[in-house]
């Protein structure tokens, strides 16, 4: 049975950092194979994982809308199935699928049912699917992703970001999505931040499952363009993510 994990949060909160270190935890604990799905229009999960960036699902969908975009004799459904496989960036431990932007010619509205069907077929080949979402939860709201076992909502240690996490939680409840467990994670925190933010955190209605300290090593890797998945085991962020993953038994 495939376990589906989604990560959501506004840009700049450390969402992709958390996602990449979650994937690292799964790899280190032999919880493979893993399908990583970058569902954020500002796709950069590939960089955090040290992987390339190939064709996006948005590119594929756009091509199906062009009368001349499909190969002769091929209809939309088998074309999407074939291209989903071709769009995978593959490594020994993890495969990556990038959704791309949802707006404009690559909008998912038309072929949602086809896309959902073949993503489910693809996901069945993996022990884990880990999806990095934008705060708007585009793919969850369109029911493209199916059932989700765990949703981590990521916020940094600021009142604005905590409130944004609360809005994501409200959106999830309105969508009535099939999500079994939902947790809040607060990143980039310094001593005393959580106590200061206690009232804001309580207002979200979310279970704070863990915090990730501000880590200068993460900032240095970002500046130097190094894959975050290669952070040393002594990194505060790595240690904190490992503890969170162990706590929720991913």
One Martini backbone bead per residue (centre of mass of N, CA, C, O) as a GRO file, in nm:
protein
  250
    1UNK     BB    1   0.094   0.038   0.025
    2UNK     BB    2   0.064   0.364  -0.040
    3UNK     BB    3   0.219   0.651   0.094
    4UNK     BB    4   0.078   0.979   0.147
    5UNK     BB    5   0.259   1.294   0.132
    6UNK     BB    6   0.201   1.632   0.234
    7UNK     BB    7   0.323   1.969   0.157
    8UNK     BB    8   0.253   2.295   0.303
    9UNK     BB    9   0.305   2.644   0.202
   10UNK     BB   10   0.448   2.926   0.195
   11UNK     BB   11   0.677   3.104   0.070
   12UNK     BB   12   0.979   3.086   0.273
   13UNK     BB   13   0.928   2.859   0.518
   14UNK     BB   14   1.070   2.563   0.439
   15UNK     BB   15   0.918   2.344   0.274
   16UNK     BB   16   1.142   2.222   0.083
   17UNK     BB   17   1.335   2.149   0.303
   18UNK     BB   18   1.151   1.950   0.444
   19UNK     BB   19   1.095   1.764   0.204
   20UNK     BB   20   1.392   1.677   0.150
   21UNK     BB   21   1.437   1.561   0.447
   22UNK     BB   22   1.214   1.355   0.435
   23UNK     BB   23   1.333   1.194   0.200
   24UNK     BB   24   1.596   1.129   0.340
   25UNK     BB   25   1.471   0.962   0.566
   26UNK     BB   26   1.349   0.743   0.386
   27UNK     BB   27   1.613   0.648   0.262
   28UNK     BB   28   1.768   0.580   0.534
   29UNK     BB   29   1.500   0.377   0.605
   30UNK     BB   30   1.419   0.207   0.347
   31UNK     BB   31   1.165   0.386   0.212
   32UNK     BB   32   1.120   0.216  -0.070
   33UNK     BB   33   1.007   0.370  -0.316
   34UNK     BB   34   1.011   0.718  -0.443
   35UNK     BB   35   0.771   0.980  -0.504
   36UNK     BB   36   0.826   1.299  -0.623
   37UNK     BB   37   0.613   1.598  -0.602
   38UNK     BB   38   0.604   1.906  -0.778
   39UNK     BB   39   0.328   2.145  -0.696
   40UNK     BB   40   0.498   2.400  -0.744
   41UNK     BB   41   0.529   2.653  -0.966
   42UNK     BB   42   0.803   2.704  -0.799
   43UNK     BB   43   1.023   2.494  -0.901
   44UNK     BB   44   1.284   2.334  -0.651
   45UNK     BB   45   1.315   2.036  -0.558
   46UNK     BB   46   1.541   1.938  -0.743
   47UNK     BB   47   1.766   2.106  -0.606
   48UNK     BB   48   1.736   1.983  -0.317
   49UNK     BB   49   1.795   1.681  -0.457
   50UNK     BB   50   1.997   1.690  -0.705
   51UNK     BB   51   1.819   1.735  -0.970
   52UNK     BB   52   1.664   1.742  -1.250
   53UNK     BB   53   1.470   1.918  -1.520
   54UNK     BB   54   1.205   1.844  -1.698
   55UNK     BB   55   0.916   1.775  -1.795
   56UNK     BB   56   0.598   1.891  -1.749
   57UNK     BB   57   0.265   1.852  -1.706
   58UNK     BB   58   0.189   2.123  -1.829
   59UNK     BB   59   0.323   2.067  -2.100
   60UNK     BB   60   0.154   1.817  -2.172
   61UNK     BB   61  -0.128   1.945  -2.160
   62UNK     BB   62  -0.079   2.162  -2.372
   63UNK     BB   63  -0.035   1.956  -2.607
   64UNK     BB   64  -0.329   1.829  -2.602
   65UNK     BB   65  -0.466   2.113  -2.705
   66UNK     BB   66  -0.312   2.062  -2.960
   67UNK     BB   67  -0.398   1.932  -3.261
   68UNK     BB   68  -0.066   1.897  -3.328
   69UNK     BB   69   0.057   1.758  -3.053
   70UNK     BB   70  -0.021   1.482  -3.142
   71UNK     BB   71   0.035   1.194  -3.245
   72UNK     BB   72  -0.034   0.998  -3.484
   73UNK     BB   73  -0.303   0.797  -3.364
   74UNK     BB   74  -0.319   0.958  -3.085
   75UNK     BB   75  -0.462   0.994  -2.791
   76UNK     BB   76  -0.477   1.150  -2.494
   77UNK     BB   77  -0.448   0.920  -2.283
   78UNK     BB   78  -0.193   0.760  -2.389
   79UNK     BB   79  -0.015   1.010  -2.395
   80UNK     BB   80  -0.013   1.079  -2.092
   81UNK     BB   81   0.094   0.807  -1.996
   82UNK     BB   82   0.361   0.818  -2.150
   83UNK     BB   83   0.463   1.106  -2.045
   84UNK     BB   84   0.474   1.046  -1.746
   85UNK     BB   85   0.711   0.852  -1.770
   86UNK     BB   86   0.905   1.050  -1.931
   87UNK     BB   87   0.903   1.284  -1.695
   88UNK     BB   88   1.082   1.125  -1.523
   89UNK     BB   89   1.310   1.163  -1.266
   90UNK     BB   90   1.585   0.941  -1.208
   91UNK     BB   91   1.688   0.739  -0.932
   92UNK     BB   92   1.774   0.509  -0.704
   93UNK     BB   93   1.567   0.643  -0.472
   94UNK     BB   94   1.426   0.873  -0.664
   95UNK     BB   95   1.141   1.015  -0.811
   96UNK     BB   96   1.046   1.290  -1.041
   97UNK     BB   97   0.757   1.512  -1.049
   98UNK     BB   98   0.648   1.794  -1.246
   99UNK     BB   99   0.374   2.000  -1.278
  100UNK     BB  100   0.354   2.299  -1.277
  101UNK     BB  101   0.166   2.537  -1.398
  102UNK     BB  102  -0.198   2.600  -1.379
  103UNK     BB  103  -0.193   2.819  -1.587
  104UNK     BB  104  -0.322   2.858  -1.875
  105UNK     BB  105  -0.245   2.618  -2.110
  106UNK     BB  106  -0.180   2.418  -1.841
  107UNK     BB  107  -0.445   2.358  -1.743
  108UNK     BB  108  -0.633   2.100  -1.557
  109UNK     BB  109  -0.939   2.094  -1.614
  110UNK     BB  110  -0.983   1.894  -1.855
  111UNK     BB  111  -0.773   1.628  -1.761
  112UNK     BB  112  -0.817   1.531  -1.462
  113UNK     BB  113  -0.913   1.234  -1.478
  114UNK     BB  114  -0.670   1.128  -1.633
  115UNK     BB  115  -0.450   1.221  -1.439
  116UNK     BB  116  -0.548   1.076  -1.188
  117UNK     BB  117  -0.542   0.788  -1.292
  118UNK     BB  118  -0.226   0.786  -1.370
  119UNK     BB  119  -0.116   0.865  -1.092
  120UNK     BB  120  -0.225   0.617  -0.944
  121UNK     BB  121  -0.072   0.410  -1.111
  122UNK     BB  122   0.210   0.523  -1.052
  123UNK     BB  123   0.199   0.514  -0.734
  124UNK     BB  124   0.186   0.193  -0.710
  125UNK     BB  125   0.517   0.175  -0.753
  126UNK     BB  126   0.520   0.295  -0.454
  127UNK     BB  127   0.567   0.347  -0.112
  128UNK     BB  128   0.610   0.665  -0.172
  129UNK     BB  129   0.442   0.988  -0.164
  130UNK     BB  130   0.580   1.323  -0.219
  131UNK     BB  131   0.424   1.647  -0.178
  132UNK     BB  132   0.489   1.975  -0.304
  133UNK     BB  133   0.304   2.249  -0.208
  134UNK     BB  134   0.110   2.498  -0.225
  135UNK     BB  135  -0.101   2.690  -0.036
  136UNK     BB  136  -0.357   2.642  -0.243
  137UNK     BB  137  -0.391   2.338  -0.319
  138UNK     BB  138  -0.455   2.269  -0.619
  139UNK     BB  139  -0.440   1.943  -0.637
  140UNK     BB  140  -0.629   1.887  -0.405
  141UNK     BB  141  -0.881   2.057  -0.499
  142UNK     BB  142  -0.886   1.875  -0.780
  143UNK     BB  143  -0.837   1.569  -0.702
  144UNK     BB  144  -0.552   1.460  -0.818
  145UNK     BB  145  -0.420   1.300  -0.547
  146UNK     BB  146  -0.610   1.190  -0.355
  147UNK     BB  147  -0.516   1.029  -0.099
  148UNK     BB  148  -0.406   1.136   0.238
  149UNK     BB  149  -0.222   1.066   0.520
  150UNK     BB  150  -0.021   1.329   0.529
  151UNK     BB  151  -0.025   1.673   0.650
  152UNK     BB  152   0.210   1.932   0.617
  153UNK     BB  153   0.223   2.247   0.777
  154UNK     BB  154   0.426   2.522   0.692
  155UNK     BB  155   0.606   2.746   0.913
  156UNK     BB  156   0.727   3.016   1.030
  157UNK     BB  157   0.844   3.242   1.294
  158UNK     BB  158   0.551   3.397   1.228
  159UNK     BB  159   0.249   3.537   1.240
  160UNK     BB  160   0.181   3.539   0.937
  161UNK     BB  161   0.247   3.238   0.880
  162UNK     BB  162   0.055   3.115   1.086
  163UNK     BB  163  -0.201   3.232   0.958
  164UNK     BB  164  -0.161   3.092   0.688
  165UNK     BB  165  -0.182   2.806   0.804
  166UNK     BB  166  -0.474   2.843   0.899
  167UNK     BB  167  -0.590   2.884   0.610
  168UNK     BB  168  -0.512   2.609   0.505
  169UNK     BB  169  -0.684   2.454   0.707
  170UNK     BB  170  -0.954   2.574   0.617
  171UNK     BB  171  -0.938   2.474   0.326
  172UNK     BB  172  -0.931   2.174   0.388
  173UNK     BB  173  -1.211   2.165   0.526
  174UNK     BB  174  -1.372   2.269   0.276
  175UNK     BB  175  -1.278   2.031   0.081
  176UNK     BB  176  -1.305   1.752   0.212
  177UNK     BB  177  -1.055   1.592   0.232
  178UNK     BB  178  -0.861   1.286   0.224
  179UNK     BB  179  -0.729   1.335   0.541
  180UNK     BB  180  -0.592   1.188   0.820
  181UNK     BB  181  -0.335   1.386   0.880
  182UNK     BB  182  -0.259   1.700   1.064
  183UNK     BB  183   0.029   1.927   1.065
  184UNK     BB  184   0.247   2.142   1.239
  185UNK     BB  185   0.532   2.342   1.128
  186UNK     BB  186   0.812   2.517   1.271
  187UNK     BB  187   1.047   2.737   1.140
  188UNK     BB  188   1.322   2.926   1.207
  189UNK     BB  189   1.372   2.907   1.512
  190UNK     BB  190   1.405   3.062   1.820
  191UNK     BB  191   1.442   3.136   2.122
  192UNK     BB  192   1.096   3.194   2.226
  193UNK     BB  193   0.902   3.185   1.980
  194UNK     BB  194   0.680   2.981   2.063
  195UNK     BB  195   0.579   3.135   2.308
  196UNK     BB  196   0.497   3.393   2.149
  197UNK     BB  197   0.308   3.205   1.936
  198UNK     BB  198   0.090   3.041   2.093
  199UNK     BB  199  -0.176   3.187   2.015
  200UNK     BB  200  -0.153   3.154   1.708
  201UNK     BB  201  -0.135   2.846   1.706
  202UNK     BB  202  -0.408   2.787   1.847
  203UNK     BB  203  -0.587   2.933   1.621
  204UNK     BB  204  -0.545   2.704   1.395
  205UNK     BB  205  -0.606   2.400   1.513
  206UNK     BB  206  -0.323   2.277   1.528
  207UNK     BB  207  -0.078   2.030   1.545
  208UNK     BB  208   0.225   2.061   1.697
  209UNK     BB  209   0.486   1.837   1.603
  210UNK     BB  210   0.720   2.060   1.532
  211UNK     BB  211   1.056   2.196   1.519
  212UNK     BB  212   1.283   2.421   1.335
  213UNK     BB  213   1.572   2.549   1.341
  214UNK     BB  214   1.781   2.771   1.282
  215UNK     BB  215   2.013   2.716   0.993
  216UNK     BB  216   2.312   2.809   0.865
  217UNK     BB  217   2.360   2.567   0.675
  218UNK     BB  218   2.116   2.612   0.494
  219UNK     BB  219   2.191   2.896   0.400
  220UNK     BB  220   2.461   2.812   0.270
  221UNK     BB  221   2.349   2.612   0.063
  222UNK     BB  222   2.174   2.819  -0.084
  223UNK     BB  223   2.400   3.013  -0.171
  224UNK     BB  224   2.572   2.760  -0.313
  225UNK     BB  225   2.367   2.546  -0.447
  226UNK     BB  226   2.312   2.310  -0.261
  227UNK     BB  227   2.192   2.019  -0.172
  228UNK     BB  228   1.995   1.958   0.107
  229UNK     BB  229   2.025   1.641   0.118
  230UNK     BB  230   2.356   1.695   0.195
  231UNK     BB  231   2.342   1.744   0.471
  232UNK     BB  232   2.456   1.709   0.763
  233UNK     BB  233   2.379   1.515   1.042
  234UNK     BB  234   2.437   1.779   1.239
  235UNK     BB  235   2.207   1.923   1.151
  236UNK     BB  236   1.939   2.075   1.290
  237UNK     BB  237   1.732   2.013   1.066
  238UNK     BB  238   1.780   1.711   1.039
  239UNK     BB  239   1.719   1.630   1.330
  240UNK     BB  240   1.428   1.747   1.342
  241UNK     BB  241   1.305   1.583   1.107
  242UNK     BB  242   1.365   1.305   1.221
  243UNK     BB  243   1.187   1.341   1.473
  244UNK     BB  244   0.920   1.387   1.327
  245UNK     BB  245   0.911   1.123   1.162
  246UNK     BB  246   0.920   0.938   1.411
  247UNK     BB  247   0.666   1.046   1.561
  248UNK     BB  248   0.462   0.978   1.297
  249UNK     BB  249   0.542   0.733   1.134
  250UNK     BB  250   0.622   0.742   0.810
   0.00000   0.00000   0.00000
